[in-house]
Amino acid sequence: MSENDPSSNPLPASPVASRPPPTTAPERSIGRWGSFAIGLLGLLAYANTFEASWAFDDGVNILRNPFLRWTELSFDNLWRAATRGINDRPVADVTFALNYYLHGFTVPGFHAVNIAIHIANGLLVQALARITFHRVRHSRRQWQAPLATTRLEWAALFAGLLFTLHPLQTQSVTYIVQRMNSMATLFYLAAMLLYLHGRFSETRRRRVAAFSAALAAGLLAAGSKENALTLPIAIWLYELFFFRDLNRSWALRAGAWIATPMLLIGGIAFYIVVYGPDMGYASRSFGMGERVLTQLRVVVFYLSLMALPLPSRLNIAHDFPVSQSFLDPATTLASGLLLGALLAAGIGMAPRARIASFAVLWFFLNLVMESSILPLEIVYEHRTYLPMAAVCIALSHAAFTLIPLPTLRLVGISAALVAALGCATFVRNATWIDGITLWSDAYSKSPNALRAVHNLGAALGRAGRNDEAIVLYEKSIQIDPAQSDPYQNLGASMLELGDYERALEYMRQAVRLEPDNHLALGGLGDALSELDRLEEAATAYVASLEHYPDERVFTSLGVLRHKQGRFNEAIQLFNTALRYNPEYGLALINMGLVYIDKGELDRALQHFLLVLKTYDEPETHVHIGNVYWEQGRSGAAIHHLQEAVRLAPHSPIAANNLGWMLATAPIDSLRDPVRAIELADRVTEMTGVRDPNVLDTKAAALAALGDFESALAAANDSIAAARELGNLSLALEVNERRALYASGVAYVDRLERAVP
């Protein structure tokens, strides 16, 4: 009788299962050092991701989620983060909020948590593999070599390493927002192991504690991502395969407890599909039937990526044509037949190959939500993360039980394989460094995929490369003219380029296509504001805020009210923006500018200094310097303007303001007219414009040097330039200073309190 025949070696079916036998010292050594290897190699494989920038859905889920910006630990903040996000994944959202509380939006902390979760998952896969292997081994009579426990310890380690270092996992780890996916897997696997701990517990108290902890972990998994709802079925399958010896009567009895709620959910889903709303397909370019057919090919594609995970095959935006029928394309039917055969083989080999059979069913089970009728995007690599856990366990078990090589030789081959996978992971991670590298990679692989084209354009636009971005936005419109985002981004590029009429046209088209697109409505407000159509702009901003409480839009509306002289209303809007994002520098700066116009310089300074706590930003140094200058604190003013010029050497405003202070400082030791002339000449060279303010600065500096003839000439040029621009008040000011120069007197800015 074969040792693989379950009839000769049934798995114990008692309510309390016997624990795996105690491990020997060599086995414990493999386990301990193996766990260390998983942690170290996982860290090395992802070592080049700590500075990888935000990508794609990170923006809407994290950066633009105001409820994650904790400035204090409180129940109210916890509740808002958990209940008011846009993705209904409260557990993951709370961890993002904790990241923000500790270090703001600096990315290394977010990546450190993601990598730690991934390494923990690798360790959990190792632990689950070890228990499963020993569980199967313990059921056999002939269980010496080749099923020696030392060999199975190596197999369990290989399973953990395979899961940790496989390049297909990068999208779940390096893509920050996909912590939702890896956290769901963390708690899912933890729940499985806690359940097994309960199964091995000999006392009722310990069983209850373990099962309660498993339930809690399961709830945390579901709170991280909805695909964890398959956990009860996974536990049922594990119990059936490894504790109940495939007992059909038990399977039916226990399955009824799971089937009842599942049938209820299925009935509700069927009603929604047949009689209810469109489930979200109205916003898709494919229907439910097309998606289901396409998923046959997608799942086969996932299997091919598991088998051959070359970085050249990995992509954040696969261009995957939709199946129109089983024969269009013909690979749809072939994929369906292949998956059917795989599923049938998995079920059929259950009596003789428990682990392989379980892995097949686990794989399909954990893809059923994202590769079925739900109106999700067609294909994403991160959907394979949880399914791969059991696949890695099955592959490692097959390798170490079926390949007739000495253990150490097989360990060496396995080590070479995981090293190659780790190197491929490191190479793949390099594409995530910033938006341009990520989307350039996607565009090179999927040049006609709307997501790749449009998002590369957006990345280039954020980098100020608007000409290149515009070409890609226009290509996006050619691919799918019904999408609003390319029009909205075209409008944003036109705003950057100062073409406000075209910006207005594009933003209006984006709003026509998607009336609740809050970004397009906000951009529409920006275009109208630049065209001085202020009340129309205010209406657009209010409409945007009705759809999403964006601090940027609150700030833009505040700036508009400031222009209209409605200071108190502007301050209220800036305060609202700061409630959503307490460190939003633009709101703080504009609040300070309002207080300057109100004559409340100390309050203005307070807001500017708050900005410097988070951003060492040149424009803020300019504002602080100007306030200090107005207060007579000329030394402090010059210091901040010098900082502004250091940080932004090509800023005309910073350079000219510093030049003016150095030319007219009331304290002799602070004046440096030679440097002031250098700064004025640099501004003129940078801008190529006869700016009256710059000419005024140069005139004051020349007069301070005693060159009154040249000072008069510069002052005359300043007056002429001011009159050409219609700035009569500046012309009158310069004319008063010209009178001083004509009488041989330099101009010194007589501040109210001349202190350094």
C-alpha positions, 0 to 999 in steps of 0.5 A, spaced: 500 500 500 502 506 498 504 511 503 500 516 499 494 512 500 490 516 505 486 510 507 492 507 510 494 513 514 488 517 515 489 524 518 486 524 526 479 527 526 478 528 533 476 535 535 483 536 539 489 535 534 495 533 536 501 538 536 507 537 531 512 533 535 517 537 538 523 539 534 530 538 535 536 542 536 538 542 528 531 543 526 530 549 531 536 552 528 534 552 521 527 555 523 531 561 527 536 562 522 531 561 516 527 567 520 533 571 520 534 570 513 527 572 511 528 578 514 534 580 512 533 578 505 527 581 504 530 588 507 535 587 502 530 586 496 526 592 498 532 597 500 532 601 494 524 603 495 525 607 502 525 614 498 520 611 492 515 617 491 507 617 492 504 613 486 497 613 483 492 612 488 496 614 494 494 621 492 486 620 493 487 615 498 492 618 503 495 625 501 488 628 499 484 624 505 484 630 510 482 625 516 488 621 516 492 628 518 493 626 525 496 632 530 494 628 536 492 621 538 485 622 540 478 617 539 475 623 535 481 622 530 481 615 530 473 615 529 474 619 523 480 616 520 476 609 520 469 611 518 470 617 513 475 615 508 473 614 501 475 606 501 471 603 507 478 600 509 478 603 516 484 598 519 489 600 513 487 607 514 488 608 521 495 605 520 496 611 515 494 616 520 499 613 525 504 614 520 502 621 518 502 623 526 509 620 527 513 623 521 508 627 516 508 625 509 515 623 508 515 617 505 521 613 508 516 611 514 511 609 510 515 604 506 518 602 512 511 599 515 510 596 508 516 592 508 515 590 515 508 587 514 511 584 508 517 580 512 512 579 517 507 575 512 513 571 509 514 569 516 507 567 517 508 563 510 514 559 513 510 558 520 504 555 516 508 551 511 511 548 517 505 546 521 502 544 514 508 539 512 508 536 519 501 535 519 501 531 513 508 528 515 505 526 522 499 522 518 504 517 515 507 511 517 513 511 513 515 518 515 523 517 515 527 519 509 525 522 504 520 526 509 525 527 514 523 533 519 530 537 517 528 537 510 521 539 511 524 545 515 528 547 509 522 546 505 518 551 510 524 556 510 524 556 502 516 557 502 517 563 506 523 566 502 519 564 495 513 569 498 518 574 500 522 575 495 518 573 489 518 580 484 510 579 483 509 581 490 513 588 489 506 592 487 503 590 494 509 592 498 512 598 494 506 601 492 504 605 499 497 604 498 497 597 497 498 596 505 491 595 505 492 588 501 498 586 505 495 588 511 489 584 509 494 578 508 497 579 515 491 578 519 488 573 514 494 568 515 495 570 523 487 568 523 489 561 520 495 560 525 491 562 531 485 557 529 491 552 528 493 554 535 486 553 538 486 546 534 492 544 538 490 546 545 488 541 550 484 545 554 477 549 553 480 556 555 486 556 551 481 554 545 476 559 546 482 564 547 485 562 540 479 562 536 477 569 539 484 571 537 483 568 530 476 572 530 479 578 532 484 577 526 479 575 521 475 582 523 482 586 522 483 583 515 476 584 513 477 591 515 484 592 511 481 589 505 474 586 503 477 580 499 479 577 506 472 575 507 474 569 504 477 567 511 471 562 513 472 558 507 479 558 507 479 555 514 473 550 512 478 548 507 484 547 511 480 543 516 477 539 511 484 537 508 488 536 514 484 535 520 478 531 517 481 527 512 476 529 506 470 527 510 464 529 506 459 528 511 463 533 516 464 538 510 456 538 508 455 539 516 460 544 517 459 547 510 452 549 511 454 554 517 458 557 511 454 556 506 447 560 509 450 567 509 454 566 503 448 564 499 444 570 502 450 574 500 450 571 493 442 572 493 443 579 494 448 580 489 444 576 484 438 581 485 443 587 485 445 584 478 439 582 475 434 588 478 438 593 481 443 598 479 449 597 474 454 596 480 458 601 477 459 598 470 456 605 467 463 608 468 467 602 465 468 601 458 466 594 459 460 590 461 459 585 466 459 579 461 466 582 458 469 582 465 468 575 467 470 572 460 476 577 460 478 574 467 479 567 464 485 570 461 487 574 466 488 569 471 492 565 466 496 571 466 497 571 473 499 564 473 504 566 468 507 571 472 508 567 478 512 562 473 516 567 470 516 574 474 521 577 469 521 585 471 520 586 463 513 583 464 511 586 470 507 593 469 503 597 473 498 598 467 497 592 463 494 593 456 489 587 457 484 587 451 477 585 453 474 579 451 468 580 447 466 572 447 469 565 448 472 566 441 474 573 441 480 572 442 480 565 442 485 565 448 479 566 452 476 559 451 483 556 451 484 559 458 477 557 461 478 550 459 485 550 462 483 553 468 477 548 469 482 543 468 486 546 473 481 546 478 478 539 476 485 536 477 486 540 484 480 537 486 481 530 483 488 530 487 486 531 494 486 524 496 493 523 494 496 530 494 493 534 499 498 540 499 497 541 492 490 540 492 489 545 497 493 550 494 489 550 487 483 551 491 486 557 495 488 560 489 481 560 486 478 562 492 482 568 494 481 571 487 474 570 486 472 577 489 477 581 484 476 576 478 469 575 478 463 580 477 465 586 481 466 592 476 473 593 478 479 594 473 481 588 469 488 586 471 492 588 477 498 584 480 497 586 487 491 581 487 496 575 487 499 577 493 494 573 498 493 567 493 501 566 492 501 564 500 499 557 499 502 556 492 509 558 495 507 552 500 505 547 495 511 549 490 516 548 496 513 542 499 513 539 492 520 541 491 523 538 497 519 531 497 519 530 489 526 532 487 530 526 489 536 530 491 540 530 497 538 535 502 544 540 502 544 540 494 537 542 494 538 547 499 543 550 495 539 550 488 533 553 492 538 558 495 540 560 488 533 561 486 531 565 491 537 570 490 535 570 483 528 572 485 531 577 490 535 581 485 529 581 480 525 584 485 530 589 487 531 591 479 523 592 479 523 596 485 528 601 481 522 603 477 518 605 483 523 611 485 518 616 482 512 618 478 516 619 471 520 612 472 514 608 474 510 611 468 515 611 463 516 604 464 508 602 464 508 607 457 514 603 454 510 596 455 503 599 454 504 605 449 496 605 448 494 603 455 490 610 457 492 609 464 499 609 462 499 614 457 495 619 462 499 618 468 506 619 465 503 625 462 501 627 469 508 625 472 511 630 467 506 635 468 508 635 476 515 636 474 514 642 470 515 639 463 508 641 461 510 641 453 511 633 454 505 632 458 500 636 453 502 631 448 500 625 452 494 628 455 492 629 447 494 622 446 489 620 452 483 624 449 484 620 442 484 613 446 478 615 450 475 622 449 469 620 454 474 621 460 475 627 464 481 627 467 486 628 461 481 635 459 482 637 467 490 636 466 490 639 460 487 645 463 492 645 469 498 645 464 494 651 461 494 654 468 501 653 469 503 656 462 498 662 463 493 661 457 487 662 462 482 662 456 484 655 454 485 652 461 477 655 462 475 651 455 479 644 458 476 645 465 469 646 462 469 640 458 472 636 464 466 638 468 461 636 462 464 629 462 464 628 469 460 633 473 462 631 480 470 631 478 472 636 484 479 637 481 476 639 475 471 644 478 477 647 482 481 648 476 475 651 473 475 656 479 482 657 478 481 659 471 476 664 472 479 667 478 485 668 473 481 671 468 478 676 474 471 673 473 471 672 481 464 670 483 463 665 477 470 662 480 467 662 487 461 658 484 466 653 481 470 652 488 463 651 492 461 646 487 468 643 488 467 643 495 460 640 495 464 633 492 470 633 496 473 637 502 479 639 499 484 644 503 487 647 496 480 649 494 478 652 501 485 656 500 483 658 493 476 660 495 480 664 501 485 667 496 479 670 492 475 673 498 482 676 500 482 679 493 475 682 494 477 685 500 473 680 504 478 679 510 474 675 515 471 670 510 478 669 507 481 667 514 475 663 516 476 659 509 484 658 511 482 656 518 477 651 515 483 648 510 488 648 516 482 644 520 483 638 514 491 639 513 494 643 519 501 643 516 498 646 509 503 651 508 499 655 502 493 656 507 498 659 512 502 663 508 495 666 505 493 667 512 499 671 513 498 675 507 491 677 510 493 679 516 498 684 513 493 687 509 489 688 516 495 691 519 496 685 524 503 684 523 505 680 529 499 675 527 502 675 520 509 673 522 506 667 527 503 664 521 509 665 516 513 662 522 509 656 522 510 654 515 518 654 516 517 648 522 515 644 516 517 647 510 524 651 509 521 654 503 524 661 500 517 664 499 516 664 506 523 667 508 521 673 503 514 674 507 518 673 514 523 678 512 518 683 509 514 683 516 521 684 520 523 690 515 516 693 516 517 692 524 524 695 523 527 689 525 532 690 519 537 685 521 532 679 522 529 681 515 536 681 511 537 674 514 531 671 512 532 674 505 539 671 504 536 665 506 530 666 501 536 667 496 540 661 498 534 657 497 532 660 490 537 663 487 533 664 481 527 668 484 527 675 482 523 677 488 527 674 493 533 677 490 530 684 489 528 685 496 534 683 499 538 688 494 533 693 496 534 692 504 542 692 503 541 698 499 537 702 504 538 699 511 538 704 516 544 701 520 550 702 517 553 695 518 548 692 515 548 696 508 552 693 502 550 697 496 555 693 492 552 687 493 545 690 492 547 693 485 550 685 483 543 683 485 539 688 481 543 686 475 542 679 476 535 680 476 535 684 470 539 679 467 534 673 469 528 676 467 530 681 461 525 686 463 526 693 465 522 692 472 521 699 475 522 696 482 529 693 480 531 700 477 529 703 483 533 698 488 539 700 483 538 707 484 538 707 491 544 703 491 548 707 487 546 713 491 549 709 497 555 709 494 555 716 492 554 715 485 549 720 484 549 721 477 548 714 475 543 714 481 539 719 477 539 716 471 537 709 474 531 713 478 529 716 471 529 709 468 525 707 474 520 712 473 519 711 466 518 704 466 513 705 472 509 710 468 509 705 462 506 700 466 501 705 469 504 704 476 503 712 478 504 711 485 511 707 484 513 713 479 511 718 485 515 714 490 521 714 486 520 721 484 521 723 491 527 719 492 530 722 485 529 729 488 534 726 494 539 724 489 539 730 485 541 734 492 546 729 493 543 725 499 542 718 499 536 714 501 536 710 507 529 707 509 527 710 515 524 705 519 520 706 525 525 702 530 532 701 527 534 695 531 538 689 528 
